[in-house]
Every structure is written in C-alpha cells, then in structure tokens.
Amino acid sequence: MLSKEPPWCDGSNCYECTAKFGVTTRKHHCRHCGRLLCHKCSTKEIPIIKFDLNKPVRVCNICFDVLTLGGVS
C-alpha cells in the first residue's frame, strides 16, 4: 500500500486530449497518477483509500476505471 500520492506531472497540454492550458483552460492533476489534465478530462471524483483520501478527489478517466472496475472496460 502506498502512503502518499505520486508526484504531479507538469506541462502545457492536457495528457488526454492535448488541449493547451491558458487563461480559459486551467490545469488539474489526477490525485491517483499525477497526470496533468484539463477540466473536461478530469470530471470524475472518487475516494482513494490507499492514499488516506477518504473524501472524493479528482481523478482522470483511466484511474477512475482502474479504481472502480479494476482496469476492466
């Protein structure tokens, strides 16, 4: 079991849709994998018990599937 969140990635584009960040497109980080995402690609929230995050936190679509379905789509 991991005790802390992964390091946050940096960049100027969303890792999922490649939208460029700017004044109207804010950066968000997936609390499970640390990838950098736009709002559209990070709308899902879920608690991450292994990081002691008991309230729902922002996660990317891939991590949401991994955490809820065990990676099966």
C-alpha positions in Angstrom: 0.0 0.0 0.0 1.4 3.4 -1.0 1.4 6.0 1.7 1.5 9.2 -0.4 0.3 10.5 -3.7 2.5 10.2 -6.7 4.5 13.3 -7.9 2.5 15.7 -10.1 3.4 15.9 -13.8 4.0 19.3 -15.4 3.4 20.6 -18.9 1.5 22.9 -21.1 -1.0 20.5 -22.6 -3.6 18.0 -21.2 -2.3 14.5 -21.2 -5.6 13.0 -22.5 -7.0 15.5 -25.1 -3.8 17.6 -25.7 -5.7 20.9 -25.0 -3.3 23.8 -24.4 -3.6 25.3 -21.0 -4.1 29.0 -20.7 -6.4 31.6 -19.2 -9.6 29.7 -20.1 -8.2 26.2 -19.7 -7.0 25.5 -16.2 -4.6 22.8 -15.1 -5.8 20.0 -12.9 -3.9 16.9 -11.6 -5.2 13.4 -11.2 -4.7 12.6 -7.5 -4.1 8.9 -8.3 -1.5 9.0 -11.1 -0.4 12.7 -11.0 -1.0 13.3 -14.7 -1.9 16.9 -15.8 -5.4 17.3 -17.2 -7.9 19.9 -18.4 -11.3 20.2 -16.6 -13.1 18.2 -19.3 -10.8 15.2 -18.9 -10.9 15.2 -15.1 -14.5 15.5 -14.1 -14.7 12.2 -12.1 -14.1 12.0 -8.4 -13.6 9.1 -6.1 -12.0 8.4 -2.6 -8.5 6.9 -2.8 -8.3 4.9 0.4 -4.6 3.8 -0.2 -3.6 7.5 0.0 -5.8 8.1 3.0 -8.1 10.3 0.8 -11.4 9.4 2.2 -13.4 12.1 0.5 -13.9 12.1 -3.3 -10.9 13.7 -5.1 -10.3 14.5 -8.8 -9.1 11.6 -10.9 -8.5 11.0 -14.7 -10.7 8.7 -16.7 -8.1 5.9 -16.7 -7.6 6.0 -13.0 -11.4 6.1 -12.4 -11.8 2.9 -14.4 -8.8 1.3 -12.6 -10.2 2.2 -9.1 -13.8 1.3 -9.8 -13.5 -1.6 -12.3 -10.0 -2.9 -11.6 -9.0 -1.7 -15.1 -11.6 -3.7 -17.0 -13.5 -1.7 -19.5 
